[in-house]
Amino acid sequence: MPVRPIVNRVSRRLTRAGLGLATAAMLATPATAQIVRHANPGPGPSLILQSVTIPAGAETLVLSGQLAAPIDPSKPVTGVESFGDTRTQTVSIFTKIKAILAEHGYTMADVYKLTVFVTADPKRGDGKMDFAGMNDGFKQFFGSADNPHTVARSTVQVAALAGPNYLVEIEATAARMPRR
């Protein structure tokens, strides 16, 4: 029997086997790749993460800064009270973010990074942001029964936001592994 046909058959079989293994490896990679949330080191649980690792192939969604909706849209806006205090505005914004995420097929559990801008609450009279109020609103959406995940987060006090009635603005970034 000539050597060439035997070599060709062996070569084809090896090529098919190699392609099969490569295909299996490609299909297995997304299923095993995960978003990894790294907790803050310390004696107890932290509201926020130290960091997050997003694997190659993850789909991301970046949301622009979101502002609160009026408490009662049927009434004219008369000032900060039309949007509520820091806690109320934070809850309003996260409710809006949750709806935007859902429009794109994401959930609050997919959020891994937040940047929160907070102005001083004029009712406090001390020129400082209501950090506790913002955290109270945050805890309704992260580290909760509905969403046990938390996020990497930066919170900064700013002099002002886009409008005089806003106390909080939040940017969110979400990621998820592609769905099959």
C-alpha positions in Angstrom: 0.0 0.0 0.0 1.4 3.4 -0.9 2.6 5.6 2.0 1.0 8.8 0.8 -2.7 7.7 1.3 -2.0 6.4 4.8 -0.3 9.7 5.7 -3.3 11.6 4.3 -5.8 9.5 6.3 -3.8 9.9 9.5 -3.4 13.6 8.9 -7.1 14.1 8.3 -8.0 12.2 11.5 -5.6 14.2 13.5 -6.9 17.4 12.1 -10.5 16.4 12.9 -9.5 15.4 16.4 -7.7 18.7 16.9 -10.6 20.7 15.6 -13.0 18.8 17.9 -10.8 19.5 20.9 -10.5 23.2 20.0 -14.2 23.5 19.5 -14.9 21.8 22.9 -12.4 24.2 24.5 -14.0 27.2 23.0 -17.5 26.1 24.1 -16.3 25.3 27.6 -14.5 28.6 28.2 -17.5 31.0 28.5 -19.4 28.5 30.7 -16.5 28.4 33.2 -15.5 32.1 33.0 -17.1 34.1 35.7 -17.2 37.6 37.0 -15.3 37.6 40.3 -16.1 40.0 43.1 -13.3 40.6 45.6 -14.5 41.5 49.1 -12.9 44.3 51.0 -10.6 42.8 53.6 -11.5 43.5 57.2 -13.1 42.3 60.3 -16.7 42.3 59.0 -18.8 42.5 55.8 -18.4 45.6 53.8 -21.0 47.5 51.8 -18.7 47.7 48.9 -16.1 45.5 47.1 -12.4 46.0 46.9 -12.3 45.1 43.2 -14.0 43.1 40.5 -12.5 40.9 37.8 -14.3 40.9 34.5 -13.3 38.0 32.2 -12.6 38.3 28.5 -15.8 37.8 26.5 -18.1 39.4 29.1 -20.7 41.8 27.7 -20.8 45.2 29.4 -23.3 47.9 29.6 -22.3 51.4 30.7 -25.1 53.8 31.9 -24.7 57.5 31.9 -25.3 59.4 35.2 -29.0 59.0 36.3 -30.9 61.6 38.3 -34.0 61.2 40.5 -37.5 61.5 39.1 -40.0 63.8 40.9 -41.8 62.2 43.8 -45.2 63.2 42.2 -44.8 63.8 38.5 -48.3 65.3 38.3 -47.2 68.3 40.5 -45.0 71.2 39.4 -41.4 71.1 40.6 -41.0 73.6 43.4 -37.5 72.7 44.7 -35.5 69.9 46.3 -38.6 68.8 48.1 -40.1 67.8 44.8 -37.4 65.1 44.5 -36.9 64.2 48.2 -34.0 63.9 50.5 -30.8 62.0 49.6 -32.2 58.6 50.6 -35.4 59.2 48.5 -33.4 60.4 45.5 -31.0 57.4 45.8 -34.0 54.9 45.7 -35.5 56.8 42.8 -32.3 56.6 40.8 -31.7 52.9 41.5 -35.3 52.2 40.5 -34.6 54.0 37.2 -31.3 52.1 36.8 -33.1 48.8 37.4 -35.6 49.6 34.6 -32.9 50.6 32.2 -30.9 47.4 32.9 -34.0 45.4 32.3 -34.6 47.1 28.9 -31.2 45.7 27.9 -31.6 42.2 29.5 -29.5 42.9 32.6 -30.4 42.9 36.3 -29.1 44.7 39.4 -27.0 41.6 40.1 -25.1 42.3 36.9 -24.0 45.8 38.2 -20.4 45.7 39.3 -19.3 49.4 39.5 -21.0 52.5 40.6 -19.9 56.1 40.8 -22.1 58.2 43.1 -22.1 62.0 43.1 -23.8 63.6 46.1 -24.3 67.2 47.0 -24.8 68.7 50.4 -28.4 68.4 51.6 -29.5 72.0 52.4 -31.8 70.7 55.2 -28.8 69.4 57.1 -27.2 72.9 57.2 -23.7 71.6 57.7 -22.6 71.7 54.0 -22.0 67.9 54.0 -23.5 65.2 51.9 -25.9 62.8 53.6 -23.7 59.7 53.3 -25.9 57.6 55.6 -29.0 58.4 53.6 -27.3 57.5 50.4 -26.2 54.2 51.9 -29.7 53.5 53.2 -31.0 53.7 49.7 -28.1 51.7 48.3 -28.8 48.8 50.8 -32.3 48.4 49.3 -30.7 47.3 46.0 -27.3 45.7 46.9 -26.4 43.2 49.6 -30.2 42.6 50.0 -32.4 39.5 49.8 -33.3 40.4 46.2 -29.7 41.0 45.2 -27.0 39.6 47.5 -24.2 41.1 45.3 -22.5 44.3 46.1 -20.3 46.5 43.9 -17.1 48.4 43.6 -18.1 51.9 44.3 -16.8 55.5 44.5 -18.8 58.1 46.3 -17.8 61.7 46.1 -19.3 65.0 47.4 -19.7 67.6 44.6 -20.6 71.3 44.7 -23.6 70.9 42.4 -25.2 68.6 39.9 -27.0 69.3 36.6 -30.0 70.9 38.2 -30.4 72.8 41.5 -33.0 70.2 42.9 -30.8 67.2 42.6 -28.8 65.8 45.5 -27.6 62.5 43.9 -26.4 61.3 40.5 -25.3 57.7 39.9 -23.4 56.1 37.0 -23.6 52.3 36.7 -21.6 49.7 34.8 -22.9 46.1 34.4 -21.4 43.0 33.0 -22.6 39.5 32.2 -21.3 36.5 30.4 -23.0 35.9 27.0 -26.1 33.8 27.1 -26.2 30.7 24.9 
